[in-house]
Amino acid sequence: KLCGYLNKLGIKGPIKTWKSRWFFYDENKCHLLYYRTAQDINPLGSIDLSSASFDCKVENGEGVFEIRTPSRVFTLKAISKQAMMYWLQQLQMRRWEFCNTQSRFPVGSSQLVNEPLAGRTSRCCKCVVDNEYFLPPVKTPTEAVGLKAASLPAPQTSTALQNISLKHPWTEIQNTVYNICSSKQLWGNNGNIFNFSEVQEHPENPDEEQEAEVEAGLNWVRKARWMNTGFPGLPEELSRDRNAMDKVSVLQQQILTLTEEVKSQKELVKLLHKALEAAQQEKRVSSMYLSAAEDKDRLELVRHKVRQIADLTSRLEALEQEKKELEQILTLRDSHIQELEEHVQLLMEKNRAKQEVIMALTEQMARELSDPLQEANTITAETLYKQQEEIGHLKDDIDAYKTQNQFLNSEIHQVTRLWTRVAENEKALLMKCACLQARNCQMESKYLMVLRKLQEAVPGLPSSHAELVRNLIQEALQWDVKEEGEEGFNLNPVSEYDEYGFMTVPDYEVEDWKLLAKIQALEIKSNNLRSQEVVEKPLRDRWNSVGELSPSAELKSLIRSGIPVQHRQRVWRWIVSRHCSHLPDHYQQLLRQSKSTEHPACRQIELDLPRTLTNNKHFSSPTSQLIPKLRRVLLAFSWHNPAIGYCQGLNRLAAVALLVLEDEESAFWCLVHIVENLMPADYYSDTLITSQVDQRVFKDFLSEKLPRLMAHFEQYRIDVSLITFNWFLVAFVDSLVSDILLRVWDAFLYEGTKVIFRYALAIFKYNEEEILRIHDSVEIYQYLRFFTRMITDGRKLMNIAFNDLNPFPMKLLRNRRSMHREELEAELCELEQIKAAYVKERAEQGP
């Protein structure tokens, strides 16, 4: 058992006192319990060691150490330095043992968890003995810890009441009664005082025990101070023993005081004389005023008096102004004088120090010149003894600091190992939780898929079974994915909207589409959880290391892998600025023009605004915050490019640009970059001729890259352009989920329309086997309407687009476009001729 008497520092109240306590380590809970004596049955408190750290400071005194818990610091004192080091080493090992046995997910070499304490102690001791930087094992001080210490009486304190704690009065009473009643039996047949089965453990109290003797001690101190303070009367002997010099000094002081008083009285007399003269003059003026015969003379006297008053007032103001200036000058001079006095004082101190140094050097030089051996002879035996004693103290301090350093090295080493183990366990738990959540999402998606297949593939189900399947599907559709977080810990909860406001599970009108969207959301979450540590985190680290952007093969590879959300806006702005020279104030001029003159496309723009990205919260309502911005961007573009004006599809391109770039002008230039730089000419013209050309080019690539699938389409006469035309026109907006869509746009903005061809082929390759299993044209068309919603693994789609479909040269794409454009223009010309001939024939035939 790890137990023994230690002194505990009480920090409650103004007086800090040491109190003797019996400490016992509870290995089941990793708590250090403390009692007043070894015979007590109930503890006064406990210290949680599982998350505590230990420290010993030489400055605190011999045997003093600290236990730091998250809530407070306990200061303890052992009877000797050896006992202190033993306690610290034992508490370290017990903490390590408890923390390892509590670990449920050991990572790496975790054999220490189930290792016996004795073996681990010996091995740890062997390791630290070999290393001089760690504290060697301390021998057990049997007189201070263990059974022998328990049999000894408790250490005596200076006062009888010092160890009594009234913080826990009921515990004190119980322990006292127990000690009185069972003192005879305690050492009899059942002499095991370490039976703690009935111990009622008290929780760790953040405050120290409040002792009543603190207040009593304060009262005694106050009483003593009151008795020893006061002003005793002056003894008569002192007055009789005064010498004549004191009397003379007192008389001289009185003479100085009386002289100062006479001076002040003289100044007062002068002031009274001046006041008397002023009064006499005032009296003469008054008498002249009264003796004047006519009012004219009196008026003249009054005017003269007024002039005198005005003159005196002006003189008084001038004198006051002069007084203020003189006061300011006096203040400046006083401050200057004070600075000079300080400077003089500093110079005098320097001079004094220099003189002392000069005197010391002069004496030293004189001694050296007179007798070089005299200095050695003047060192007395007492001085030598003091120096030796000081050297001994310094050596003791060095040994103490060395011991403290060795212990702290052990403590830091062990705490670091514990922290590393906790971090590894936490990482393992997070990874396991992510895997479990991914598996749960997969199971839920499979469950929903089974319900869907069961509803479609078994038309002959009994009515009760069919109703049950419908109820289960309805319940699954109404289930809110946000409720996962309420049931337990959720590592990556599925929210209703993503970072850009797209609905995670769109609210389709068709129930089957709702079910597919729910399945897709679960599959995407499962893939994201599985790739979080393996793929996404290294990709984010690579993007975080990218400084200034510049075209390179590495940047191209990073953009193809997908730009993280926190970097996407910056990269898109950089891509657009490389190809579009932002004319200053150009966008504002276009807005002013759109306000002054109504564009012909204004009506069509207003019709398309409510139909833009209806599954995004920023555009789903007429009062949404981005609707006015989108309107201004489209109107500005219609005036910027009158040849196109506005075409259906541009609203969705501008909406995606607004969601990412947020700024209207940046979104406007992004739209300009897509229409005028990335897409070929006439892509958004009235005839959409280039868009039709791209559909023919795509069919050629489909025949070359996926011949089996193209043959399947030809067999059932499937025209894929009915599905893919919208993909090319709006770059997959409203076709792919937002996470995959924005990755496609990352590469599309950087590389051009070739990326759209790559991803269109990859989508068919992703679902090729599913399509080949359908042998009905109507079912194929139905599947193609929503099959892009079944793409859940964006990484797999990206690998197909950029790896499996290579080579894909841009030169080949331009040649195919040129060839099919000539064919299409010839067909359109022939069609126009047939149309003209028909019109002419109808006109000749008449009505």
C-alpha positions in Angstrom: 0.0 0.0 0.0 1.2 3.5 -0.8 0.3 5.4 2.4 2.0 7.7 4.9 1.9 11.0 6.8 2.4 14.2 4.8 1.9 17.8 5.8 -0.7 19.6 3.7 -0.6 23.3 3.2 -3.9 25.0 4.0 -4.5 28.1 1.9 -7.9 29.2 3.1 -7.9 32.4 5.0 -5.1 34.9 5.7 -2.9 32.5 7.6 -1.2 29.6 5.8 -0.6 26.6 8.0 0.7 23.1 7.6 -1.6 20.3 8.8 -0.6 16.7 9.2 -2.7 14.3 7.2 -2.6 10.6 6.5 -2.5 10.0 2.8 -3.6 6.7 1.1 -3.6 5.8 -2.6 -6.8 4.2 -4.0 -5.7 2.2 -7.0 -9.3 1.5 -8.2 -10.0 5.2 -8.9 -6.5 6.6 -9.0 -7.4 9.0 -6.1 -5.1 10.1 -3.3 -7.3 10.1 -0.2 -6.3 12.0 2.9 -7.4 11.6 6.6 -6.6 13.4 9.8 -5.0 10.2 11.3 -4.3 6.7 10.1 -7.1 5.3 12.3 -9.9 7.5 10.7 -12.5 5.6 8.7 -13.8 8.5 6.6 -11.5 10.7 4.4 -11.5 14.5 4.6 -11.0 14.7 0.8 -9.3 13.3 -2.2 -7.0 14.3 -5.1 -7.7 12.9 -8.6 -4.4 11.8 -10.0 -5.6 10.6 -13.4 -5.2 14.0 -15.0 -2.7 15.6 -12.5 0.9 16.6 -12.9 3.6 16.7 -10.3 6.3 19.3 -9.6 9.0 19.9 -7.0 10.7 23.3 -6.5 13.9 23.9 -4.6 12.7 27.3 -3.7 9.7 25.9 -1.7 11.9 24.1 0.8 13.1 20.6 1.5 10.5 17.9 1.0 7.9 20.2 -0.5 6.2 19.2 -3.7 3.0 20.1 -5.6 0.2 18.1 -7.2 -1.5 20.1 -10.0 -5.0 19.1 -10.9 -7.2 20.9 -13.5 -9.2 22.5 -10.6 -6.5 23.4 -8.1 -3.0 22.9 -6.8 -2.2 20.8 -3.7 1.1 21.6 -1.8 2.4 18.8 0.3 5.5 18.3 2.4 7.3 15.1 3.3 9.6 14.6 6.3 12.7 14.3 4.1 13.9 14.7 0.6 14.1 11.0 0.1 10.5 10.5 1.2 9.4 13.3 -1.2 11.2 11.7 -4.2 9.7 8.3 -3.3 6.2 9.7 -3.2 6.7 11.5 -6.5 8.1 8.4 -8.3 5.4 6.1 -6.9 2.6 8.5 -7.9 4.0 8.8 -11.4 4.0 5.0 -11.8 0.5 4.6 -10.4 -0.8 7.3 -12.7 0.9 5.6 -15.7 -0.6 2.2 -14.7 -4.1 3.6 -14.3 -4.0 5.6 -17.6 -2.9 2.5 -19.5 -5.3 0.1 -18.0 -8.1 2.6 -18.8 -7.1 2.7 -22.5 -9.5 0.8 -24.6 -7.9 1.3 -28.0 -4.1 0.9 -27.6 -2.3 1.9 -30.7 1.2 0.7 -31.8 3.3 -1.1 -29.2 0.8 -1.1 -26.3 2.2 -4.0 -24.3 2.6 -1.7 -21.3 -1.2 -1.8 -20.7 -1.4 -5.3 -19.3 2.1 -5.4 -17.9 2.5 -6.1 -14.2 3.6 -3.1 -12.2 6.7 -4.7 -10.8 8.0 -5.7 -14.2 7.3 -2.4 -15.7 8.8 -0.6 -12.7 12.0 -2.6 -13.0 12.2 -2.0 -16.7 11.5 1.7 -16.3 14.1 1.9 -13.6 16.6 0.1 -15.8 15.9 2.7 -18.5 16.4 5.6 -16.3 19.5 4.3 -14.6 21.2 4.1 -18.0 20.3 7.7 -18.6 21.9 10.2 -16.3 19.3 12.8 -17.2 16.6 10.9 -15.4 16.1 10.3 -11.7 17.2 6.9 -10.5 14.8 4.8 -8.4 14.5 5.9 -4.8 14.6 3.3 -2.0 11.5 2.9 0.1 11.7 4.9 3.3 10.0 2.4 5.6 9.9 4.8 8.5 7.8 7.3 6.5 5.5 5.1 4.4 3.7 1.8 4.7 2.6 -0.3 7.7 5.4 1.0 10.0 4.4 4.6 9.4 0.7 3.6 10.2 1.7 2.1 13.5 3.5 5.3 14.6 1.6 8.1 16.3 0.6 11.1 14.2 3.2 13.9 14.0 2.6 16.5 16.7 1.9 20.1 15.8 2.6 23.3 17.7 -1.0 23.8 18.7 -3.5 21.1 19.7 -6.3 22.4 17.5 -4.2 22.9 14.4 -5.1 19.5 12.8 -8.8 19.6 13.5 -10.8 20.4 10.4 -14.3 21.9 10.8 -14.8 22.0 7.1 -16.3 18.4 7.5 -17.7 18.4 11.0 -19.7 15.2 10.5 -16.6 13.4 9.2 -14.7 14.6 12.3 -17.4 13.3 14.6 -17.7 10.0 12.9 -13.9 9.4 13.0 -13.6 10.5 16.6 -16.5 8.2 17.7 -15.0 5.3 15.7 -11.6 5.8 17.2 -13.0 5.9 20.7 -15.3 2.9 20.3 -13.0 0.6 18.4 -9.5 1.5 19.7 -9.3 -1.7 21.6 -10.5 -3.9 18.8 -8.5 -2.1 16.1 -5.3 -3.7 17.2 -6.9 -7.1 18.2 -7.9 -10.0 16.1 -8.9 -7.8 13.1 -5.9 -5.5 13.0 -6.1 -4.5 9.4 -6.6 -0.7 9.4 -6.5 -0.6 5.7 -10.0 -1.9 5.2 -11.6 0.8 3.2 -14.8 -1.0 2.1 -16.9 1.3 4.2 -15.1 4.5 3.2 -17.4 7.2 2.1 -15.3 9.2 -0.3 -15.8 12.9 -0.5 -15.5 14.6 -3.8 -12.5 16.8 -4.3 -13.4 20.3 -2.9 -11.9 23.3 -4.8 -11.6 25.1 -1.5 -9.2 24.2 1.4 -10.6 23.0 4.7 -11.8 26.0 6.8 -10.4 25.7 10.3 -12.0 27.4 13.3 -8.6 27.9 14.9 -7.8 30.4 12.2 -10.4 32.8 13.6 -9.3 32.1 17.1 -5.7 32.8 16.3 -6.7 36.0 14.6 -8.6 37.0 17.8 -5.5 36.3 19.9 -3.3 38.3 17.5 -5.7 41.2 17.6 -5.8 41.1 21.4 -2.0 41.0 21.7 -1.6 43.9 19.3 -4.2 45.9 21.2 -2.3 45.4 24.5 1.1 46.2 23.0 0.0 49.3 21.1 -0.6 52.8 22.3 1.3 55.9 23.3 2.9 55.6 26.7 3.4 58.8 28.7 6.8 60.3 28.7 8.8 59.5 31.8 9.9 62.3 34.1 13.4 61.1 34.0 13.7 61.9 30.3 12.6 65.5 30.8 15.1 65.9 33.6 17.9 64.4 31.6 17.7 66.7 28.7 20.9 68.4 28.0 21.5 72.1 27.3 22.0 71.5 23.6 18.5 70.3 23.1 17.2 73.4 25.0 19.2 75.7 22.8 18.0 74.1 19.6 14.4 74.4 20.8 14.9 78.1 21.5 16.5 78.7 18.2 13.6 77.0 16.5 11.2 79.3 18.4 13.2 82.4 17.4 12.9 81.4 13.7 9.2 80.8 14.1 8.7 84.2 15.7 10.8 85.9 13.0 8.6 84.5 10.3 5.5 85.5 12.2 6.8 89.2 12.5 7.5 89.3 8.7 3.9 88.1 8.0 2.5 90.8 10.4 4.5 93.5 8.6 3.1 92.5 5.3 -0.4 92.5 6.7 0.2 96.1 8.1 1.3 97.2 4.6 -1.8 95.8 3.0 -4.0 97.6 5.6 -2.2 100.9 4.9 -3.0 100.5 1.2 -6.6 99.7 1.9 -6.9 102.8 4.2 -5.5 105.1 1.5 -8.0 103.7 -1.0 -10.8 104.3 1.5 -9.7 107.9 2.1 -9.5 108.6 -1.6 -13.0 107.2 -2.0 -14.2 109.4 0.8 -12.7 112.6 -0.9 -14.4 111.7 -4.2 -17.7 111.1 -2.4 -17.5 114.5 -0.6 -16.7 116.3 -3.9 -19.8 114.6 -5.5 -22.0 115.7 -2.6 -20.6 119.3 -2.6 -21.1 119.8 -6.3 -23.5 122.6 -7.0 -24.9 121.5 -10.3 -25.9 118.2 -11.9 -23.4 118.8 -14.7 -20.5 118.7 -12.3 -21.8 115.6 -10.6 -22.2 113.9 -14.0 -18.7 114.8 -14.9 -17.5 113.2 -11.6 -19.4 110.1 -12.4 -18.0 109.9 -15.8 -14.5 110.4 -14.4 -15.2 107.6 -12.0 -16.4 105.3 -14.7 -13.3 106.0 -16.8 -11.2 105.1 -13.8 -13.1 101.9 -13.2 -12.7 100.9 -16.9 -9.0 101.8 -16.7 -8.6 99.7 -13.6 -10.5 96.8 -15.1 -8.3 96.8 -18.2 -5.2 97.0 -15.9 -6.5 94.2 -13.8 -7.1 92.0 -16.9 -3.6 92.8 -18.1 -2.1 92.0 -14.7 -4.1 88.7 -14.6 -2.8 87.8 -18.1 0.7 88.7 -17.0 0.2 86.6 -13.9 -0.8 83.6 -15.9 2.2 84.0 -18.2 4.5 84.4 -15.2 2.9 81.3 -13.6 3.5 79.3 -16.8 7.1 80.6 -16.9 7.5 79.7 -13.2 6.2 76.2 -13.8 8.6 75.7 -16.7 11.5 77.0 -14.7 10.5 74.8 -11.7 10.4 71.7 -14.0 13.7 72.8 -15.5 15.2 73.3 -12.1 14.0 69.9 -11.0 15.5 68.3 -14.0 18.8 70.1 -13.4 18.7 69.0 -9.7 18.1 65.4 -10.8 20.9 65.7 -13.3 23.2 67.2 -10.7 22.3 64.5 -8.3 23.0 61.8 -10.9 26.4 63.5 -11.6 27.2 63.6 -8.0 26.4 59.9 -7.6 28.5 59.1 -10.6 31.3 61.2 -9.2 31.0 59.5 -5.8 31.0 56.1 -7.5 34.1 57.0 -9.5 35.8 58.3 -6.5 35.1 55.1 -4.6 36.4 53.1 -7.6 39.5 55.3 -7.8 40.1 54.9 -4.1 39.7 51.1 -4.3 42.0 50.9 -7.3 44.5 53.2 -5.6 44.6 51.1 -2.4 44.9 47.9 -4.5 47.7 49.3 -6.5 49.4 50.5 -3.4 49.1 47.1 -1.8 50.5 45.4 -5.0 53.4 47.8 -5.3 54.3 47.6 -1.6 54.1 43.8 -1.1 52.6 41.4 -3.7 52.3 38.7 -1.1 50.5 40.9 1.5 47.1 40.3 0.0 47.3 36.6 0.5 48.5 37.1 4.0 45.6 39.3 4.9 43.0 36.6 4.3 42.1 35.4 7.7 41.0 32.0 8.7 37.5 33.2 9.3 37.1 34.6 5.7 38.4 31.3 4.3 35.9 29.3 6.4 33.0 31.6 5.2 34.0 31.0 1.6 34.2 27.3 2.1 30.8 27.3 3.7 29.4 29.3 0.9 30.9 26.8 -1.6 29.3 24.0 0.3 25.9 25.7 0.1 26.3 26.2 -3.6 27.2 22.6 -4.1 24.1 21.6 -2.1 22.0 23.9 -4.3 23.5 22.4 -7.5 22.7 18.9 -6.3 19.1 19.9 -5.4 18.6 21.5 -8.8 20.1 18.5 -10.5 17.7 16.2 -8.7 14.8 18.5 -9.5 15.8 18.6 -13.1 16.0 14.8 -13.3 12.6 14.4 -11.8 11.1 17.1 -14.1 12.7 15.3 -17.1 10.9 12.1 -15.9 7.6 13.9 -15.4 7.8 15.6 -18.8 8.8 12.3 -20.5 5.9 10.5 -18.9 3.3 13.2 -19.4 4.4 13.4 -23.1 3.9 9.6 -23.5 0.5 9.9 -21.9 -0.5 12.7 -24.1 0.8 10.8 -27.2 -1.2 7.8 -26.1 -4.3 9.8 -25.6 -3.9 11.5 -29.0 -3.4 8.2 -30.7 -6.4 6.7 -29.0 -8.5 9.8 -30.0 -7.4 9.5 -33.6 -8.2 5.8 -33.6 -11.6 6.5 -32.1 -12.4 9.2 -34.7 -11.3 6.9 -37.5 -13.4 4.0 -36.1 -16.3 6.3 -35.6 -16.0 7.6 -39.2 -15.8 4.0 -40.5 -18.9 3.0 -38.5 -20.8 6.0 -39.7 -19.7 5.3 -43.3 -20.9 1.7 -42.9 -24.1 2.9 -41.3 -24.8 5.2 -44.3 -24.1 2.3 -46.7 -26.5 0.1 -44.8 -29.2 2.8 -44.9 -28.7 3.4 -48.6 -28.9 -0.4 -49.2 -32.0 -0.6 -47.1 -33.6 2.2 -49.2 -32.5 0.6 -52.4 -34.0 -2.7 -51.3 -37.3 -1.0 -50.5 -37.3 0.6 -54.0 -36.5 -2.6 -55.7 -39.1 -4.5 -53.7 -41.7 -1.9 -54.7 -40.8 -2.1 -58.4 -39.8 -5.7 -58.9 -42.6 -7.5 -57.1 -45.9 -6.3 -58.5 -47.9 -9.2 -57.1 -47.3 -8.4 -53.4 -50.3 -8.8 -51.1 -52.0 -5.5 -50.3 -50.9 -5.6 -46.7 -47.2 -6.2 -47.7 -47.4 -3.5 -50.4 -48.9 -1.1 -47.9 -46.1 -1.9 -45.4 -43.4 -1.2 -48.1 -45.1 2.1 -49.0 -45.2 3.1 -45.3 -41.5 2.2 -44.9 -40.6 4.3 -47.9 -42.7 7.2 -46.8 -41.1 7.0 -43.3 -37.6 7.0 -44.8 -38.4 10.0 -47.0 -39.8 12.0 -44.0 -36.8 11.1 -41.8 -34.7 14.2 -41.3 -31.0 13.5 -41.5 -30.3 16.2 -38.9 -31.7 14.0 -36.2 -28.6 11.9 -36.3 -26.8 14.4 -34.2 -29.5 14.3 -31.5 -29.2 10.6 -30.9 -25.4 10.5 -30.3 -22.0 11.6 -31.4 -21.9 12.5 -35.1 -18.5 13.1 -36.7 -19.8 14.6 -40.0 -23.5 15.3 -39.8 -25.6 15.6 -43.0 -27.1 19.1 -42.9 -30.1 20.2 -45.0 -27.9 22.4 -47.2 -24.3 22.3 -48.2 -21.7 25.1 -48.1 -23.2 26.8 -51.2 -26.8 26.5 -50.2 -27.7 23.4 -52.4 -30.2 21.0 -50.8 -28.5 17.8 -49.7 -31.7 15.9 -50.4 -33.7 17.8 -53.1 -37.5 17.8 -52.6 -38.6 16.3 -55.9 -42.2 15.9 -56.8 -41.8 12.3 -57.9 -41.5 10.0 -54.9 -39.1 7.7 -56.7 -36.7 10.6 -57.3 -36.9 11.6 -53.7 -35.9 8.1 -52.7 -33.0 8.1 -55.2 -31.8 11.5 -53.9 -31.9 10.2 -50.3 -29.9 7.1 -51.3 -27.4 9.3 -53.1 -27.0 11.7 -50.1 -26.2 8.7 -47.8 -23.7 7.2 -50.3 -21.9 10.6 -50.7 -21.6 11.0 -47.0 -20.2 7.4 -46.7 -17.6 8.1 -49.4 -16.6 11.4 -47.8 -16.2 9.8 -44.4 -14.0 7.1 -45.9 -11.8 9.4 -47.9 -11.5 12.1 -45.2 -8.2 11.1 -43.8 -6.8 9.2 -46.8 -7.6 11.7 -49.6 -9.2 14.9 -48.5 -6.7 15.8 -45.7 -3.5 15.4 -47.8 -5.2 17.4 -50.6 -6.0 20.2 -48.2 -2.4 20.2 -47.0 -1.1 20.5 -50.5 -3.5 23.4 -51.3 -2.4 25.1 -48.0 1.2 25.0 -49.1 0.4 26.7 -52.5 1.4 30.3 -52.4 1.2 32.6 -55.4 -0.7 30.9 -58.3 1.0 30.3 -61.6 0.2 27.9 -64.4 2.0 24.5 -64.0 1.5 20.8 -64.3 1.2 20.5 -60.5 -1.5 23.2 -60.3 -3.4 21.5 -63.2 -3.3 18.2 -61.3 -4.5 19.9 -58.1 -7.4 21.6 -59.8 -8.5 18.3 -61.4 -8.5 16.7 -58.0 -10.9 19.4 -56.8 -10.3 22.8 -55.0 -11.2 22.9 -51.3 -14.0 25.3 -50.3 -11.7 27.7 -48.5 -9.5 28.1 -51.7 -12.1 27.9 -54.5 -13.0 31.6 -54.6 -9.4 32.7 -54.8 -8.5 30.2 -57.6 -11.6 31.1 -59.6 -10.9 34.8 -59.4 -7.3 34.1 -60.6 -8.4 31.9 -63.5 -10.9 34.6 -64.7 -8.5 37.4 -64.3 -5.9 35.6 -66.5 -8.3 35.6 -69.5 -10.5 38.6 -69.0 -9.0 42.1 -68.6 -11.3 43.9 -66.2 -12.1 47.2 -67.7 -12.5 49.8 -64.9 -16.1 50.9 -64.3 -17.3 48.8 -67.3 -19.8 46.8 -65.2 -21.2 49.9 -63.6 -21.7 51.6 -67.0 -23.6 48.5 -68.2 -25.8 48.7 -65.2 -26.6 52.3 -65.8 -27.4 51.5 -69.4 -29.7 48.7 -68.4 -31.6 51.1 -66.0 -32.0 53.9 -68.7 -32.9 51.6 -71.6 -34.9 48.4 -71.4 -33.2 45.5 -73.2 -35.4 43.2 -75.5 -34.2 40.2 -73.4 -35.4 41.7 -70.2 -38.7 40.0 -70.3 -37.1 36.5 -70.9 -34.7 37.1 -68.0 -37.5 37.9 -65.6 -39.3 34.7 -66.7 -36.1 32.6 -66.1 -35.2 34.0 -62.7 -37.7 32.0 -60.6 -36.6 28.8 -62.5 -32.9 29.2 -61.6 -31.5 26.6 -59.2 -34.7 25.8 -57.4 -32.9 23.4 -55.1 -30.7 26.1 -53.7 -31.9 28.3 -50.8 -30.3 31.4 -52.2 -32.5 31.2 -55.4 -35.5 29.2 -54.3 -37.7 32.2 -53.4 -38.5 35.4 -55.3 -37.3 37.3 -52.2 -34.0 35.4 -52.0 -30.9 37.6 -51.5 -29.1 36.6 -54.7 -32.1 37.1 -57.1 -31.5 40.9 -57.6 -27.7 40.3 -58.1 -28.4 37.6 -60.7 -30.8 40.0 -62.5 -28.2 42.7 -62.7 -25.5 40.3 -63.9 -27.7 39.0 -66.8 -28.8 42.5 -67.8 -25.3 43.7 -67.8 -24.2 40.8 -70.0 -27.0 41.3 -72.5 -25.7 44.9 -73.1 -22.1 43.7 -73.0 -22.7 41.1 -75.8 -25.6 42.3 -78.0 -24.9 39.4 -80.5 -26.1 36.9 -77.9 -28.1 39.2 -75.6 -29.6 36.4 -73.5 -30.0 32.7 -74.0 -31.7 30.1 -71.8 -29.0 28.5 -69.7 -27.0 31.7 -69.0 -29.0 32.2 -65.9 -27.7 29.0 -64.4 -24.1 29.7 -65.3 -24.2 33.1 -63.7 -26.0 31.7 -60.6 -23.2 29.2 -59.9 -20.6 31.9 -60.4 -22.4 34.1 -57.9 -22.6 31.3 -55.3 -18.8 30.8 -55.4 -17.5 34.3 -56.1 -20.2 36.2 -54.2 -19.3 39.5 -55.9 -21.6 40.7 -58.8 -18.8 42.1 -60.9 -16.6 39.0 -60.5 -19.6 36.8 -61.4 -20.2 38.9 -64.5 -16.6 38.5 -65.7 -16.8 34.8 -65.0 -19.8 34.5 -67.3 -18.0 36.5 -69.9 -15.0 34.1 -69.6 -17.3 31.1 -70.1 -19.3 32.4 -73.0 -16.5 34.2 -74.9 -13.4 32.3 -74.1 -14.2 28.7 -73.1 -17.2 28.0 -75.3 -16.9 28.1 -79.1 -18.5 30.9 -81.1 -22.3 30.6 -81.8 -22.7 28.3 -78.8 -25.5 30.5 -77.4 -26.7 32.0 -80.7 -30.3 31.8 -81.9 -29.6 28.6 -84.0 -27.4 27.0 -81.3 -25.4 25.5 -84.2 -22.2 24.9 -82.3 -24.1 23.2 -79.5 -25.6 20.8 -82.1 -22.1 20.2 -83.5 -20.8 19.2 -80.1 -23.6 16.6 -79.8 -22.4 14.9 -83.0 -18.8 15.1 -81.8 -19.8 13.5 -78.5 -21.5 10.6 -80.3 -18.3 10.0 -82.2 -16.3 9.9 -79.0 -19.0 7.7 -77.4 -18.6 5.2 -80.3 -14.8 5.1 -79.9 -14.5 5.1 -76.1 -17.6 3.0 -75.2 -18.5 0.9 -78.3 -20.6 -1.6 -76.4 -22.8 1.1 -74.9 -23.2 2.9 -78.2 -24.2 -0.3 -80.0 -26.8 -0.8 -77.2 -28.2 2.7 -77.9 -28.3 2.1 -81.6 -30.0 -1.2 -81.1 -32.9 0.4 -79.2 -32.7 3.7 -81.2 -31.8 5.9 -78.2 -30.8 9.5 -79.1 -28.4 10.5 -76.3 -28.4 14.1 -77.4 -31.9 14.4 -75.8 -30.1 13.9 -72.5 -26.7 15.4 -73.0 -27.6 18.6 -74.9 -28.4 20.4 -71.6 -25.2 19.0 -70.0 -23.1 20.9 -72.6 -25.2 24.0 -72.6 -25.0 24.7 -68.9 -21.9 22.6 -67.9 -23.9 20.0 -65.9 -25.7 22.5 -63.7 -28.9 20.8 -62.3 -27.6 17.5 -63.5 -24.9 16.6 -60.9 -24.9 17.1 -57.2 -23.2 20.2 -56.0 -20.1 18.5 -54.6 -19.3 16.8 -57.9 -20.6 19.7 -60.0 -18.1 22.2 -58.5 -15.2 19.8 -59.0 -16.2 19.6 -62.7 -16.3 23.4 -62.8 -12.9 23.7 -61.3 -11.3 21.9 -64.2 -13.7 23.3 -66.7 -12.8 27.0 -65.9 -9.1 26.1 -66.1 -8.9 23.8 -69.2 -12.0 24.5 -71.2 -14.8 22.5 -72.9 -12.6 19.4 -73.3 -13.4 18.8 -69.6 -17.2 18.6 -70.4 -16.5 15.9 -73.0 -14.4 14.0 -70.5 -17.0 14.1 -67.7 -19.9 13.3 -70.1 -18.1 10.2 -71.3 -17.2 9.3 -67.7 -20.8 9.5 -66.5 -21.8 6.9 -69.1 -18.8 4.8 -68.3 -19.7 5.0 -64.5 -23.2 3.6 -65.2 -22.4 1.5 -68.3 -23.2 -1.9 -66.8 -26.5 -0.7 -65.4 -27.6 0.6 -68.8 -26.5 -2.5 -70.6 -28.8 -4.6 -68.3 -31.9 -2.6 -69.5 -33.5 -4.0 -72.7 -36.4 -1.6 -73.3 -36.1 1.8 -75.0 -38.7 3.4 -72.7 -37.0 2.1 -69.6 -33.6 3.3 -70.9 -35.0 6.8 -71.4 -36.5 6.7 -67.9 -33.2 5.6 -66.4 -31.2 8.3 -68.4 -33.4 11.0 -66.9 -32.1 10.5 -63.4 -29.0 8.3 -63.7 -26.7 11.2 -63.0 -28.3 11.4 -59.5 -26.9 7.9 -58.8 -23.3 9.1 -59.1 -22.0 9.2 -55.5 -18.3 8.7 -55.8 -16.7 11.9 -57.2 -13.2 10.5 -56.9 -14.1 7.5 -59.0 -15.7 9.7 -61.6 -12.7 12.0 -61.7 -10.3 9.0 -62.3 -12.5 7.7 -65.1 -12.6 11.2 -66.7 -8.8 12.0 -66.6 -7.2 8.5 -66.5 -9.4 5.8 -68.1 -10.4 7.9 -71.1 -6.9 9.0 -72.2 -5.7 10.0 -74.7 -8.0 13.0 -75.4 -6.1 15.6 -77.4 -7.6 19.0 -78.0 -6.5 18.9 -81.7 -8.8 15.9 -82.3 -11.7 17.8 -80.7 -11.2 20.8 -83.0 -10.9 18.7 -86.1 -14.1 16.8 -85.3 -15.9 20.1 -84.6 -14.8 21.5 -88.0 -15.9 18.4 -89.9 -19.3 18.1 -88.3 -19.9 21.9 -88.6 -19.5 21.7 -92.4 -21.9 18.7 -92.5 -24.4 20.4 -90.3 -24.2 23.7 -92.3 -24.7 21.7 -95.6 -27.7 19.9 -94.1 -29.2 23.2 -92.9 -28.6 24.7 -96.4 -30.3 21.8 -98.0 -33.2 22.1 -95.6 -33.6 25.7 -96.4 -33.7 24.9 -100.1 -36.4 22.2 -99.6 -38.4 24.7 -97.4 -38.1 27.4 -100.1 -39.2 25.0 -102.8 -42.2 23.9 -100.8 -43.3 27.4 -100.1 -43.0 28.2 -103.8 -45.0 25.1 -104.8 -47.7 26.0 -102.3 -47.9 29.5 -103.6 -48.3 28.3 -107.3 -51.1 25.9 -106.3 -53.0 28.7 -104.8 -55.5 28.5 -101.9 
